[in-house]
Amino acid sequence: MTVKVRRQKPRRRVFWALVAVLLADLLALSDTLAVMSVDLGSESMKVAIVKPGVPMEIVLNKESRRKTPVIVTLKENERFFGDSAASMAIKNPKATLRYFQHLLGKQADNPHVALYQARFPEHELTFDPQRQTVHFQISPQLQFSPEEVLGMVLNYSRSLAEDFAEQPIKDAVITVPVFFNQAERRAVLQAARMAGLKVLQLINDNTATALSYGVFRRKDINTTAQNIMFYDMGSGSTVCTIVTYQMVKTKEAGMQPQLQIRGVGFDRTLGGLEMELRLREHLAGLFNEQRKGQRAKDVRENPRAMAKLLREANRLKTVLSANADHMAQIEGLMDDVDFKAKVTRVEFEELCADLFERVPGPVQQALQSAEMSLDEIEQVILVGGATRVPKVQEVLLKAVGKEELGKNINADEAAAMGAVYQAAALSKAFKVKPFVVRDAVVYPILVEFTREVEEEPGVHSLKHNKRVLFSRMGPYPQRKVITFNRYSHDFNFHINYGDLGFLGPEDLRVFGSQNLTTVKLKGVGDSFKKYPDYESKGIKAHFNLDESGVLSLDRVESVFETLVEDSPEEESTLTKLGNTISSLFGGGTTPDAKENGTDTVQKPSEKAEAGPEGIAPAPEGEKKQKPARKQRMVEEIGVELVVLDLPDLPEDKLAQSVQKLQDLTLRDLEKQEREKAANSLEAFIFETQDKLYQPEYQEVSTEEQREEISGKLSAASTWLEDEGVGATTVMLKEKLAELRKLCQGLFFRVEERKKWPERLSALDNLLNHSSMFLKGARLIPEMDQIFTEVEMTTLEKVINETWAWKNATLAEQAKLPATEKPVLLSKDIEAKMMALDREVQYLLNKAKFTKPRPRPKDKNGTRAEPPLNASASDQGEKVILPAGQTEDAEPISEPEKVETGSEPGDTEPLELGGPGAEPEQKEQSTGQKRPLKNDEL
């Protein structure tokens, strides 16, 4: 047997291939459509998402709050985050970690490490001898690096976002302080890797705030530059930023709004936390003074008491921002002694007088870096929670010399909203209106190298060279290439920070190492040996400062060039044809030629007869002399990097940290599952014990049955109280399954009795309607009948069988006691209804799609149209005659109809109120009335 295979058309195959690719892309995107942002503040974080149908929304946490404390409590068997961890800070201050971001990217000798230890003496810090960084020592078995703790927080923020978005999320934009250097930024990226997050970008929090401001005021931006100053004082630091907004012309999308960071100033330790610490110290002194002479211990030596005082200081700072004084009070501060003391705003301002003097500092730094004056600033806008302190606003207003300070931005959520807008713009799943962002380099970066020079014949010396890669306040992201000439052997160069003179001595100490990386090149000499006849164009190092502000060395190449003269050759017919086809398809220089630096031969732009420089083309068949061209050769150079500022976590150590965090997350999930199982068991016991006393349950059970169930429930309750603490999730679920099986019959009898009235009523309605339908079907005249006798008999049989089943089952159920399993089951009623409904629907569908039969015509050409349900008895019914006509009178003949060629059953469309519509019957031109039809009275 021969099988014919029908070949699919190529065009159709291409079409379906494209459809398959598009569907695959859509399916791939459907799982990860949502993106998120994390505004990671010192004290709290804000999380925002964008997903289809939900543009830029702040995520609510489990307590339905819009911001979450950045606090983690780490115990042997459990972890707490956010508000739960904050409440644990009083009970277990040593295991409750906060403000740990201040330790990111810092070695043990950094002044900020000592400052952190002084602020939070309850924490035990240990040192990593390999990286010279610090760890939190929670217990002999538990220790965590700041990156690991941050990874936990980022993973928790993702869980909040996923619960809110109701879908998995991996892509995120994370805010970082603008003053974070390379080591600090790399530490945040490593923490994100531990959390399993794909970081689309680390965005400076001041840039995110500026973007949020611009996005919501897009209509106010025009071609005239507007300079806005944002003053952001948060919990841990203060940043002042000068931003220029302006419409600019872009190659991709024409005129678009742009923000450019023009100036930045900051103070790493000026913020709300330092004010609270001053207040805590003041309250501790007042408490010690109250207990003076009682030989009491210093409250500062009690970590729990100091944690209570810090919480009260936070509340006091907020209240004093709106009130002149307030009463601080703590029940059982230490040794069951209550504390109560009045604090005034004046006292608070005196405690923080030196802090308020530092408020104008970031403003001056920002103006200096932007090379601008205050007169060029149109508006100063407040950002950050600490700017709500009245004294801060008073000092700042005087420093900027404006009439008022702008408060037309959400000080808490602006950065999160700007970051999530950037996340949507970077994601492939969303299309947003372009907004050009030009961020600025805060710390300049340069390349340093030393080479030997011959100043005089025979006299050699070493010359130290510096080349600026990325200048201060220069834009990024940006790529740069540095070319090293006069090197023909392996050499080293260094990547360091540039001039940091704008930082004070203390800031320089906090900054850490000013040397970033030593780059050791291997293979330079071999590349020169490989191309001895080529001219060296230098060793080119390609650098990239990406969107996150992180510097990388992409590659190093040794580049050579030489002139190559191609031998004359006769152009064959095949070559001519190839060149013609290439030109038709836009052929020119091939990608390989461009990569190798081959110059493009210019084609004549004048008439076809004229060659280059007006020389006539050679006759066909003659040999052509091709001009010499440059040949470029690129050799990859081996690179060894020695990181000097802070060594990154080795890959094996990073993998261990990832696994450690995954294990903790799995443990938390198992704990949540166990708690859920225990709660379900406890709820079932209490609910069932209550049900045993309800009439509907007592009606279907005997006293012995209820006593048995009650006894098992009481035993399970006792077991849960005594042994349930150590019970596993499996044990709890098994206990619940055992109790449910015990009560299954009781619950079944109650549920069935609840369903009977509704199900039986529905069955009765269906039986009645089905019987009426069958009766009507049998009354259809034979000439119009559309149902066969078999179909009607089948329906009749089903109806009768259903009636019989219902009556018999009800009678049998009436004989059974309520405490036994019923024979009348709701599922059986539903099955009978489905079977009957299926037969009725079959006949209804047949009637719907069957066309009426054509009727025979009488002598006058009219069709006999008896009513659908007319019978022989109906023919003898009295006919209502038209007005003025007696029964014996001859019927008025109906005018002949004009055949329109329409099929039987066709009707003309009905016009409502159109031209010619007449509400009453009018006489015809002959004076004779139109006879009424059978359905007209």
N, C-alpha and C positions, 0 to 999 in steps of 0.2 A: 504494500500500500504506500502510495506516495503522499507525503505530507507537504503541503504548500506553506511556506513561511512568508508571511506578509512583512516586507521590510518597512520599517517606520521612516517617514520622511525626515531628512536631516534637520529641517527647520523646526519640526515638531519636537525632535529630540533636544535641540538646543533650548527650546522654550521650557520644556519640562525640567531640564537641568537647571535653568535659572530659577524656576519655581522652587525646586528642591533646595537650592542654595539659600534662597530668601527664607524659606520655612526653617531651615537649620539655624540661620542667624537669629530669627525671631524666637525660636525655642531656646537658643543659648542665652538670649537677652532676657527672656521671660523670668528666669530664675534669679537674676541679679539686676532687676530694674531699679530698685531703690538705692539711693546713695545717702551718706550721712556726713555730718560734721561734728566735731567735738571741740568746743571752746574750753580749753583746759586751763582754768584759772588756778591760783594758788589755794584758794579756800573752797571754791565750788566750780562745777562744770555745767555747761549747757550743751545739750545735744539737739541737733535739728536733722530733719530728713526731707528728702524730695522723692516722691514716688508718683506714678501715674494717678492723676486725680487729686493729689495732695501736694501742692506747690509750697515749699519752704514753710515747714511747720515745726515749732518747738516740741520736743518729745516730753511727755509727762512721765515721771518716774512712778514707782509702785505706790508712793504716797500721794500721787496726783499733783506733784509739785513740778514747776518748770525748771528748777535748778537743783542739783544734787551735790551734797558735800563731797569733796575729794578726800575721803577718809576710808581706811581699810583696817579692820581688826582681824588679826591673824592668830588663831589658837591652834592647838594640836589637832583638833578634829573638825574645825569649822571656820568659816570666814564670814565676815559681815562687811557690807558696803553702805555708803551713803548715810542716810538718817539712822539706820540700824547701828552702823559703826559709831556714829556720833554719840548715840546713847550709851555705847559700850566704853566710851573714853573715860567715863567716871569710874566704872567698875574695874576696868583693866587698862590703865593708861599706857603701860609698857608695851602691850601688844597692839595698841591702836596707833597707826601711823598716819601722819598728815604733814603737809608742807614738804613732802619728800622730794618734790620737783626741784627744790633749791640745791639738792645734792647731785643732780644729774650732770654727768660729764666733768665731775670735779674730783681731783685727787685728794689724798688724805691731808696734805699740807695746805690746802686751800683755806683762806680765812673764813669762808662761808661754812665749812665743816665745823670749825670751832664755834662759830656763831650759832649754828643749829644745835650743837651740844649744849651750849649755854641756855638757849631758849627752851629746850626740851630735855632736861637732864635725865628724865625717866627712861630714855632710850639708850640701849647699849649698842655702840657702834664698833664693829671690828673692821680689819683692813685686809684687802686682797693684795698679797705680796706680788702677784703677777702684774696687775694693772695699777696698783697703788690707789685703788678706790676704796669706798667704804661699803659695809653691809650692815643691815639691821639684824642683830642677834636677838631673836625672840625667846629662844630656849636653846639648850645644848643641841637639840635636833633640828631646830628651825632657824634658818638664816636666809635673808633675801636681799638682793641688790636693789638700789633705787629703780633700775630699769625693769626688774621683775615686778616690783610693786606697781609701777606705772602700767606695765603690761596687764596686770590684773584689772586695774581701773578701766583701761581701754576696752578690755574684753567685757567688763560689766556694762560699759556705755553702749557697746554693740548689742548686748542682750536687751537693754532698754529700748533701743531703736528698733530691733527686730520684733519685739512684742508690740510696739506701737505701729509699725508698718505691716505687721502680719506677714512677713516674708523674710528670707535670709538677706543679710547685707554684708558685703565684704569691702566695698570701696568707700574710702573716707578721706576727708580733708581735716587736718588737725591744726589748731592754732598753737603758735609758740611765741614767746616774747621776742620782740624785735632785737633785743640785745643778746640773744643766744648766739654763741660762737659755733664754730664747726664741730667741736667735740660735743657740745650740748645738743645740737641738732641731730648728730649721728646717734646719740643715746636715745632720743625720742623715736627715731626710725627703728632702732633695735627693739625697743619696747613694743612698737606696733607689730613687728615681725613675731615677737613672742605671743602676741594676742591673735595672730592669724589675720590681721587687717592688711589690706592693700592700700597703701597711702598714695592717693592721687597727688597730694601736695602738702607740704608743711607751709602754711601761710602765716605770715606775721600777724599777730592779733590787731595791731594798729592798721594794717592794710585791709584786713577783713572788715574792720569797723568802717573804714573809709569807703570800701566797696558797697557795704550795706547802705550807707548814707547816699551814695551816688545812684544806686539802683532805684531807690524809692524816690529820688528827685531827678530822674533822667530828663524830664521836661524842662527843668530849670537850667540845664547845662547848654551852653551855646559856644560860639567860636571865641568869645571873650574869656580869657583865663580868670578863674575864681580861686583865690587862695583861702583855704579853710584850715584852722588850727584845731586839732583834737587833743584835749588834755585828759589823759586816762590815768586815774589813780585807783588802783585795785587794792587787794589785800596785801600782796607781797611787794609791789613795785609801782613806779610811776613812769609813764612814757608820754612825751609830748611830740606830736607829729604835725608837720605842715604838708598839706596836700593841695595840688593844683588840679582843678577840674576844667576840662575844655573839650570841645568837639574837634576831632582830628580826622583827616582823610586816610583811610586804610586801603590797601590793595585788594583785600578780599571782599569787603562789604561797604566800601564808600565811606561816607561821613559817619563816625561813631563816637560816643562819649569815651573819654579817657581820664583816668586818674593817675597822677604822677607823684610819687613820694619825693618831696623836695628837701625836707629837713627832719632830723630826728634827734631828740634829747631824752635822757632817761636817768633814773636813780633806782638802782637795783633793790634797795632796802627801804625806800620810803613808801609806806602804805598803811592800810588799816591794821594789819597785824602788829606792827610796831606800836601803834597807839594803844591797842588792846593789851599788849605786854606791859606798857607803862601803867595802865590802869590796874592790871593784875598785881603788879608790884606795890602800887599804892594801897589796894585793898588788903593785901597780905600784911603790910605794915600796920594798917588800922586794926586788923584782927589780933596781931601780936600785941599791939598796944592795949587792947581791951583786956587781954589775959595776962598782962604784966603783973608780976608778983605771985602768980599761981604755979610757978615752976613748970610751966607748960613748954612743950617743944615748939620750935620755930615751924610755922605752917609751911614754910618753903621746903622743908625736908619731907613733906608728905605729898607724894605724886597725885593721889586722888583728890586731896584738898586743892592742890594747885590747878588740877583739871577743872574742878568746880568753879574756882575763881576766874579762870580764863573764859569759861562759858558765860559767867556773869558779867565780865568785863566787855565781852562782845555785845551783850544785850544793853549794857549801860551806855556804850558808845553810840549805839543806835538811838536810844531814848534821849540822850543829851543833845542830839542833833536837832531835836524839836522842842526840848524843854530846858529851862534854866537850871534845874536841879532834879535829882531823882534819888530814891532810897534803894541802895543795894542791899539785898538780903538773901541769905542761903541757910536753909534748915540743915542742921547737923553737919556743919562744915568740917569739923574735926573733933574727935572724942565726944560726939553727940552734943557739941556746943553750937548753938545757932549764931549766925553773924548778921548784923544789921548796921548799916552806916549810910549817912547822907553824903552824896557827892554832887558838887555843883559844876556847871559848865566852865566857870572861871578856873576852878581847880584842875579840871581836865585840860584846859588850854595851857595852863602853867606847866603841867606835867609834860606836854608835847611842844613846848615853845621852840625848842631847837629843831624839831621836825617841821614845824610850819615855816621856819626860816629857809628850809631847803625847797619849798614849793616853787619858787621862781627859777631854780637852777635848770630844770629840763627845758623851760621856755627859752632861756638864753642859749642853751646848747643847740636847740632846734633852729633858732634864727641864725646862729653862726654857721651851722652846717648848710643851711639853705642860702646863705648870703643874702638875707632879706631883712627888712626892718618891720616893726610892728605896724607901721602905716600901710604896708602892703597886705596885711591880713584883714580880710573882710569880716570874719566871725571866729569866735573861740567857743568851741562846743565841749561840754563836760561829758566824760565817759568814766565808768567805773563806780563801784559802790562807795569808796572812801571820799569821793568828791561831794557827797551829801553832808559832810561835816562843815558847818557854817564858817569856821575859821579858815578852812582851806579855800573856800570860795572868796572870802574876804581878801586874803593875801593874794590869790591869783588875779582877782579883778584889778587890784592895785598894780600888779606886775604887768598886765597886758594893756592897761590904760583904756579899756573899752567901757562903754556905758553899761553893758550887761553881758552875762555869760549865756551862751546858748544851751538850752536844755531840751531841744526838739529832737532827741534821739533816745531810744531805749537803752539806757546806760548798761543794763545787764545782758541784753540779748543781741545787741548789734553785731558783735563779732561772730557769734554763732550763725546768724542769718547771712552775713556776708560770706562766711566760709562755705555754707551749704549751697549758696548761689554759685560759687566757684566750683564746687563739687559737681553740680549739675552741668556746668559749662564744660568741665573736663571729661565727664562721662559720655560714652557713645550712645547712651540710651535716651538722652534728652537733647532738645534743641532750644537754646535760650538766646535772648537778644544779646549781641556782643557788647562787652564793656571792656575796653582795653585797660590793662593793669600794668603799670610800670613801677615795679618796686625798686628800692635803692640799696646798694651795698653799704653797710654800716662800718665794717672793718675792712680796710683795703688789703689786698693780697698781691704779693710780688714774687718774682723768681730771682734767686741769687745764685751766682756761679763765679768761679775763679778760673782764670786761664793764664797761661804763660805768654808774656809779650816781650819783644826785643826792642827796647827803647833806643839802644845804641848797638852798633855792630859788635857782636860777641857778648853783649850784656843782656841777660834775661832776668825778668822779674815777674812776680805774680800780680795780676790786677783783678780786684774784686768788682764785679758788675751787678747791677740791680736793674730789673725790668719790671715795671708795674703791669700786672695782669688785669686786675679789677680795682679801679680807683674808688675812693670814698665817695658815696652818694651817686656813683655810676649805676645805670640801670641793669637789672637782671630779670629773667634768665639771659645768659649771654655765653657765646663760645669765643675763645681766643686761641691764637696759635703763636708760639714763640719759636723763632728760628735761631739756632746756635750755629754760627759760622766758625771757621778756623779750627774745627775739631775733626780729627781723623782717627781717633782712638776712643776707647771706652772712657767715660767720665761721669761725674756726679753733679747734680745741681740740687738746690734747696727751694722749697716752697714755704714762705713765711708770711706772717702778717706785715703790713706796711706800717706807716707812721701812726702810732696810737697816742700821739701827744694830746689829743682832745680828752683822754681819760685821765683822771686824777691818780695819784700814787696808790691809794687804797683800791680804786677800781682796777688798776693794772694788776695788783696782787690777786684780786678775785678773778680776773680774766684768765689767769693760768699761763701756760706756755705760749710764747709768741712764735714758736717754730712749729710748723705744721708737719712737713714731710721732707725726708731726704730721698731723692730719686737716683737710683743707680742704674746706669744704662750698660747693657751688655750686647755686643755684636756690632758696634760702630766700626771698629777696625776691620772686621770681616766683610762688612758691606763695601768698604773702599777697595778691598782686595778683589771683590767679586766684579766690580765695575771700574777697572783701572783706566780705561780709555774715556770714561765719562767725566763731565764736569760736575763737581758737587754743588748742590744748591742748599746745602746745610742740613742740620738735624732739626726736624720740625716736631714740636711737642704740642698736642691738641688738648686744650683744657675746656672744661664745661662747668659753669656755675648754673645749676638747674633751677627749676621753679621753686624748689624747697630751700634754695640758698646754700646747697651743699656742693662743695667743690670736688671734682673728679678729674683725673688724668685719663683721657680716653685712649690715647695711643701715642707712640713716638715713632717717627719714620725717618729714614735716611733717603734723601731725594737726589737723583742724578739726572743730568740732561746731556744730550749730544745731538749734533746735526747729522741727519741720515739722508744720503742722496740715493734715490731709487734709480735702478738701471733703466735705460730707455727700453721700451717694449712696444710692440705693435698691438694696438687695441683690437681684439678679435670681435667678431660679430656677436658672440655670446656675451662678452664683457659689455659691449654697447647696449645690448638688450637688458642686461642686469642693471646698468646705470639708469636706463630709461625707466624701468619698473621701480627702482629705488626712488627716483625723483617723483614719480607719480604718487608714491605713498609717503611723501615728505622726507625722503631719505637724505641724509647729510652725513655728518660725522657720527660714527657709531658710538655707543656708550663706552666701549672699550677704548676707542681712540681718545675720547674726552678724558677718561680716567688716566690714561698714559700721557696726557698733556699734549697730544698731537694737535697742531694748529689746523684749523679748518681752511681748506683752499677756497678762495673767493671765486664765486661763479660770476660770469659777465652779467651785468645788469642792463646793458644796452641791447642792440639787435643781436640776433643769433649769429650773424656773420662775424661780429667783432669779438675777439678773444680778449684776455687780460691786457690792459694798457693799450688797447687798439690794435693788437697784433692779429692778423687774419689767421683763422684756424688752419691747421695743417691739412693737406688733402687726405682723403680717405685712403687708408692703406699705408701711409707713411708712419715712421716711428716718431713718438712724441717724447720730448725731454721734460720730465717732471721736476718741479723745483724742490730744493732741499727742504726738509721738514725737521722739526725738533722731536726727538724721542725722549720721553720722560720715564724713568724707572724709579719705583718706590720699594724700599726694603724695610720690612717691619723690624723694629729694634726691641730687644728684650728689656723689660722693666722690672726692677725690684724696688718696692716701696718700703721705707722705714718710717712708720708713723711716730711722730714726736710729741704731739699735744696730749693725746690719750689713746692708747691702743684699743682698737675695737675688740669686742668679745670674739675669741676664736670660734670657728664654725662648730667644733665639737661641743664647746661650752654653751654656745647659743642653742644647739639642738637639745642639750640637757635642760636648759631653762624653758624651752618650748614644751618639752615633755613634762617638766615639773608643773607648769601652769595648766597643761591639759589634764594631768592627774588631779590637781586640785579642783578644776572645774567638774570633772567626772564625779569626784567625791561629793561636791556640792549638789550635783543633780541627783545622785543616789540618796543623799540625805533628804532632799526635797521629796523624792519619791517615797521614802520611808515615812516621812511626816504625813504625806498625803494618805498613805495606807492606814496609818494609825488614826488619823482624823476620820477617815471613812468608816473604820471599824467602830470607833467611839460613837459617831453619829448614828450608825445603824442600830447599835444597842439601845441608845436613848429613844430613838424614834419608834422602834418596834415595841419597847416596853410601854410607851404611851399608847400605841395602837391597840394593844391587848385590852384596854379599857373602853375602847370606842364601840358603840352599838353595832356598827356594820361588821366589825370583826368578831364580836361576841356571837352574832347571829349565825355565823358560818363555822363556829368552832365549839367544841365541848369544853367543859371545865378541865378535864384531864389533859386535853391538848394544850390549853393555855398555860396550865401549870408546868407542863414539860418545857414549853418554849421559854417561859419566864425563868425557870431554873437554869436552863442553858445560857440565857442572856446574863443572868447574875454571875454565873461562874466565869463567863468571858470577861465581864467587867472587872471582876476581882483579879483575873489573870493579867489584864491590861495594866492595872495599877501596880501589881507586884512584880511581874516578870516582863511586862511590855516594854520597859525601858531598854532592856537588852535584846529584845526580839528583833529579828531581821525583817526586811521588807517581805520576803517570801512567807515567813511565819505569820505575819499580820494578814497577808492576803489569803492564806489558807484558812485562818480562823474566820475571816469574813465570809469566805465561800462556804464553810461548814454551817454557819448560822443562816445564810441565805437558803441553803438547801433544806434546812430544818423548817423554815418558814414559807417555803415555796408553795406548798399546797394551800396554806391559809391565804396567802396573798393572791393566788390564782383564783380562788373561789370569790374573793371580794371583787377583784377586777372584772371577772366575768359578769357578776350581777350588776356592776356599774354599766357595762356595755349593752346588756340585753335590751333595755327600752329603746335606745336609739337604733340599734341594729334591726330589731323586730319591726319597728315603725317604718324603717326604710324598706324592709322586705315587703311589708303589706302594701306600701305605695307602689312599688314596682310591680307586684302581682296585679293590683287593680288596673294600673295603666296598661299593662301587657294584655289583660283580658279585654279592655276596651278597644285596644288597637286591633286585636284579633277579630272581635265582633265587627268592627268597621271594615276590615279587610274582606270578610266574608260577604258583606252587603254590596260590594262593588259589582256592577253588572258584568256579565260574561264578556261582552264586547270590549270593556275597559279593564278587565282583570289583568293585573301584572304579576300576581303571585300564583304559583302552582299549588295544587292540592297537597302535594307532599310537603311543601314549605309550611303551609298553614297547619297541617296535621302535626308536623314536628314541633311547631311552637305550642300548639295546644297540649301536646304530650308533656312538654317541659313545664308548662304552667300547672297542669294537673299534678305532676310528680312533685313540684315544689310545694303546692298546697298540702298534698298528702304528707310530705316529709315534715313540714312545719307543724301540722296538727298532731302527728304521731309523736314527734320529739317533745312538744310542749306537754302532751299528756304523760309521757314517760318521765319528764323532768318533775312534774307535779307530784309524782309518787315518791321521788327521792327526798330524803332529809337534806337540809341545807348544809349539814356538816360533811357530806360526801361529795366526791368529785362530780360535777355536773355533766350531763349528757348533752345539754344544749350549749354549744360552744360558739363563741363569736366568729371564730375562723370558719366554721362550717356554714354559718349564715352568710358570710361574705362570699364563700365559694358558690353557694346556691344563687346568690344575686348575680355574680359574674357570669355564671352559665346561662341564666335567663336573659340577662342584658345582652349577651353576645348574640342570641337568637333574634332578639328584637332589633338590634342594630343592623344585623344582616339584611332584614327585610326593609328597614328604613333606608339604608344605602341603595338597595335595589330600586325602591320607589323614586329615590332622588335622581338617579341617573337613567331611568327608563323614559323614552319619548312616548307621548300618547299616540294611539293608533289613529289613522285617518278615518273619518266618518263618511258613510254613503250620503249622496246628495238626493234631494227630492226633485219633483218635476220643475219647480221654480228655481232650482239651482242652489237652494239653501240647504245647509247641513242640519240634521236633527241633533239637537244638543240637550239630551235629557240630563237632569242633574246627576252628579256622581253616585249618590246613594238612592236614586229613584228605583222603585219596585212596582210590581203590578198593582198593588193596592194603592200606590201613590197616584196612579193614573185616574182614579175616580174622585180625587179630591177636587173641591170647588175652586174654580179659577176666579180670581179677583179681576173684574173687567175694568177697562179704562172708563173714566167719567163720561156720562152721556151715552153709553152704549149698553143696549140690553143684551140679555143672554141669547135671544133668538136672532139678533141682528147678524147680518153677514159680516164676517171679519174684513177689515180694511186690508187690502193687499199692500204688502210692503214693497217699496221701490226696489228695482233691481240693483244689485250691488255691482260695483265695478271691480273686476278681478285685478288684484295687484301682484299676483304671482307669489304671494307669501305662502310659506308652508303652514300646514295645520299646527296650531299651537303658537304661532308667531303673534305677537302683539305689537302695536305701535306705541312709541314713547308717549307718556302722558304729559301734556303741557299744563302748567299751573300758572294762571294769570297772564298767559301770553296773548298775542294778538288773536282776535276772534273768539276768545273765551267768553262764553255767555252763561250767566248764572241761572237763567230760566230758559225753558224750551220755547222757541219761537216758531210761528207758522211759516210754512214754506211759501214760495211765491205763488203756488196754486191755491193758497188759502186753506190747504189741507194740513192737518197736524200730523207730525211723524208718529207712527204707532209706537207704543211703549213695548219694551222687551219684557221678558218674563221676570227679570229681577228689578223692574222699575214699578213703583207704586204711584 
